[in-house]
Amino acid sequence: MAKKTTTKNKAPKTQAKKRTTGQKILRFFWLLFLWFNIISFSVVLLFKFVPVPFTPLMGIRALEHNAAGKDMMCSHDWVPIDEISLNLQKAVIASEDGRFLEHWGFDFEAMQKAFKNNQKGKRLKGGSTISQQTAKNVFLWQGRSYLRKGLEAYYTVLIELIWGKKRIMEVYLNSIEMGDGIYGAEAAAKYWFRKDAATLTRYEAAGIAAILPNPRRFKASNSSSYINRRKAKISKEIGFVKLEY
């Protein structure tokens, strides 16, 4: 009796193609880019509804205080924008970003003007908008590198799209440095004028806005003649700011 011969059909082994070094590098950067976008978008979306508890600058300043042998001071009291005087909201627009309610995060005219004046060696305020300053203060470190400026532009676009002007102003006025270890309108109002941010007068609001270029050097109350001149100018300009978010 003839034996039945059976042949085992072996399935061809599929060998995974080995990635080259270049492909591995590209994959790594693609995943890095993907996760960065997911995380950054999620954080920006979260801060649309949740108060910003802490910023990188607060940490940096605390470390600087510690290194100088000072107390690690960080006064920061978050309040809703409805509890911040309209005078202060208008004052920072008048002093920092006159076209805040018109642009989409970038004031190219101001940038061009600042660039030309820098070329001439003049010391005028830069072209950064309130939106750009908010993006930098909340999400990034201080510095002038191309990487930081690129990330600042990225976050500026995100907060303009997701937050809107009123929320940007709210975060800005609650996070910006307004004195040595003083952050936000409420802490600044109490420190400089012994009152709540909601009750700041036009001249007091102008005083806080006047020191923003260098809040650790200048004083909002008992100010120098230079700051007093800035106060008077900003106080007048407040009357021309139309605030419609």
CORPE-V794063 format. One record per pair of residues at least 24 apart in sequence whose ideal C-beta (glycine too) atoms are under 10 Angstrom apart, sorted by the first residue. I is the first residue (numbers start at 0). J is the second residue. Records with the same first field share a line. If there is no record, write none. Layout:
BEGIN
I=J / J
END
This chain:
BEGIN
35=150 / 153
36=153 / 157
39=138 / 150 / 153 / 154 / 157
40=157 / 160 / 161
42=137 / 138 / 154 / 157
43=134 / 137 / 138 / 154 / 157 / 158 / 160 / 161 / 162
44=157 / 161 / 162
46=137 / 138 / 158 / 161 / 162 / 166 / 170
47=158 / 161 / 162 / 163 / 166 / 170
48=162 / 166
49=77
50=75 / 77 / 78 / 79 / 169 / 170 / 173 / 174 / 183
51=75 / 77 / 133 / 136 / 137 / 138 / 169 / 170 / 173 / 174 / 182 / 183
52=77 / 174
53=137 / 174 / 182
54=135 / 136 / 137 / 138 / 139 / 170 / 173 / 174 / 175 / 176 / 182 / 183
55=135 / 136 / 137 / 138 / 139 / 140 / 141
56=135 / 136 / 137 / 139 / 140 / 141 / 174 / 175 / 176 / 182
57=136 / 174 / 176 / 180 / 182
58=140
59=140 / 141
60=141 / 176 / 179 / 180 / 181 / 182 / 215
61=180
63=179 / 180 / 215
64=179 / 180
69=179 / 180
70=180
71=180
72=178 / 179 / 180 / 181
73=180 / 181 / 182 / 186
74=177 / 178 / 179 / 180 / 181 / 182 / 183 / 185 / 186 / 187 / 189 / 190
75=173 / 174 / 180 / 181 / 182 / 183 / 185 / 186
76=173 / 182 / 183 / 184 / 185 / 186 / 187 / 188 / 189 / 195 / 196
77=169 / 170 / 172 / 173 / 174 / 182 / 183 / 184 / 185 / 186
78=169 / 172 / 173 / 183 / 184 / 185 / 186 / 188 / 195 / 196 / 197
79=169 / 173 / 197
80=165 / 166 / 168 / 169 / 170 / 171 / 172 / 173 / 184 / 196 / 244
81=165 / 169 / 197
82=184 / 185 / 195 / 196 / 197 / 198
83=168 / 169 / 172 / 173 / 183 / 184 / 185 / 188 / 195 / 196 / 197 / 199 / 204
84=172 / 184 / 188 / 194 / 195 / 196 / 197 / 198 / 199 / 200 / 201 / 203 / 204 / 207
85=197 / 199 / 201 / 204 / 237 / 240 / 242
86=196 / 198 / 199 / 200 / 201 / 202 / 203 / 204 / 205 / 207 / 208 / 234 / 237 / 240
87=168 / 172 / 177 / 184 / 187 / 188 / 196 / 197 / 199 / 200 / 201 / 203 / 204 / 205 / 206 / 207 / 208 / 237
88=165 / 168 / 169 / 171 / 172 / 184 / 199 / 204 / 208 / 237 / 240 / 242 / 244
89=201 / 204 / 205 / 208 / 233 / 236 / 237 / 238 / 239 / 240 / 241 / 242
90=199 / 201 / 202 / 203 / 204 / 205 / 206 / 207 / 208 / 209 / 211 / 230 / 233 / 234 / 236 / 237 / 240
91=129 / 132 / 168 / 171 / 172 / 175 / 184 / 204 / 205 / 207 / 208 / 211 / 233 / 237 / 240
92=129 / 168 / 208 / 233 / 236 / 237 / 240 / 241 / 242
93=204 / 205 / 208 / 232 / 233 / 234 / 235 / 236 / 237 / 238 / 239 / 240
94=124 / 204 / 205 / 207 / 208 / 209 / 210 / 211 / 212 / 229 / 230 / 232 / 233 / 236 / 237
95=124 / 125 / 127 / 128 / 129 / 132 / 171 / 175 / 208 / 211 / 212 / 233
96=124 / 126 / 127 / 128 / 129 / 130 / 131 / 132 / 171
97=128 / 236 / 239 / 240
98=128 / 129
99=128 / 129 / 130 / 164 / 167 / 168 / 171 / 240 / 242
100=129 / 164 / 165 / 168 / 240 / 241 / 242 / 243 / 244
101=164
102=128 / 129 / 130 / 159 / 164
103=128 / 130 / 155 / 156 / 159 / 160 / 164
104=128 / 129 / 130 / 131 / 133 / 134 / 152 / 154 / 155 / 156 / 157 / 158 / 159 / 160 / 167
105=130 / 131 / 152 / 155 / 156 / 159
106=130 / 131
122=212
124=211 / 212
125=212
127=151 / 155
128=155 / 159 / 167
129=164 / 167 / 168 / 170 / 171 / 172 / 175
130=154 / 155 / 156 / 158 / 159 / 162 / 164 / 167 / 168 / 171
131=155 / 158 / 159
132=167 / 171 / 174 / 175 / 211
133=158 / 159 / 162 / 166 / 167 / 168 / 169 / 170 / 171 / 172 / 173 / 174 / 175
134=158 / 159 / 167 / 170 / 171
136=170 / 171 / 174 / 175 / 176 / 182
137=167 / 170 / 171 / 173 / 174 / 175
163=244
164=242 / 243 / 244
165=242 / 243 / 244
166=244
167=244
168=242 / 244
169=244
172=196 / 207
175=207 / 211 / 214
176=210 / 211 / 213 / 214 / 215
177=207 / 208 / 210 / 211 / 214 / 215 / 219
178=207 / 210 / 214 / 215 / 217 / 218 / 219
179=214 / 215 / 216
180=215
181=207 / 214 / 215 / 219
182=214
187=214 / 219
188=219
190=219 / 220
191=218 / 219 / 220 / 221 / 222
192=219 / 220
193=220
200=234
201=230 / 233 / 234 / 235 / 237 / 238
202=230 / 231 / 233 / 234 / 237
203=230 / 234
204=230 / 233 / 234 / 237
205=229 / 230 / 231 / 232 / 233 / 234 / 235 / 236 / 237
206=230 / 233 / 234
207=233
208=233 / 234 / 236 / 237
209=233 / 234
END
